[in-house]
């Protein structure tokens, strides 16, 4: 196993990840310092106490699988990968009495531009994910699990493998965990950096050794997933939240956040801020407070924010200033909380140029399976490129919206939607910049860098 990279790679450009001490009521990032990732350190922080609790190895009576799922439902934990689906409800879909093999999968294929939270969890608190997955496996009667890790962060994969070895050696994984009747084996699998494999069925295809392309749904993974067997898939952060819930109770987790948005959320605040990094804060924290934690706007005044990763619709400053950071408030404002990547843009940013960058990414990452996405993402990129170069026509604006409309909702997976929504939102909120590019063949933001 090759030598791990140290924290200097983050410090070289003044970046901070999760070791800045500016979290609010942290649960997953609590007490981390970059070096205390091992099993011994995790147990010193109360690690594996939740697993002991449900198995009755702490002197108590233990918890039934049904009680575990009920507690997760009560917590109002919602999927932290982007969709925000209630976790406990998803777990309840798993057929407990299915007579053959069932699978549990962690989606650590963190490829959404702007998002860098999950790799820090896996690098600096990997046992939280292992414990969370083991608890989930117990609740659903699953004995085999996989963690699919983004291929471009290989040192993170190595760290997780090291944590797995520790957990197996200590009896927290494998047959008869802690002398109980519960068995669970967990494996790490690394991809090769394909954005499309963050889509859950494309991830399953890749795990099976096939080309990573999304499947038609239905059937859904809960009934026909990995190797055609019932499968539950959750995000890294979702699993990492589970031990805290079991130790402290679902009601306590719910009260940290707000109604229908329990617990904390890790936001990757990037872009034009003075102190970019990952910030764990309670659900419902005002955006203004999150921006303050990130050091405020750098190099200008706030112009726009993409609140949930590059696929989320952009929102102008006057809307963002009054928003709280939770699924419902952001959806009401016309965007998505998504992966939790908060991309901040100041008034020196040209929105045409910004959209060009996003459109290029999505046409590059389209798997090509669906015609609307394969062809349409290229059309979007080329039209925006034409406008940015001063060769646009006024009718291009309606054409862009038309192409986006014919992509969104017409593809097997949501990558087509992810390409279309930024286009529609940019034109909706910043149409004047596109018109200026077309009429004057130049950017209306001369200070753009």
Order of alpha helices (4+ residues) and beta strands (2+ residues): alpha-alpha-alpha-alpha-alpha-beta-alpha-alpha-beta-alpha-beta-alpha-beta-alpha-alpha-beta-beta-beta-alpha-beta-beta-alpha-beta-alpha-beta-alpha-alpha-alpha-alpha
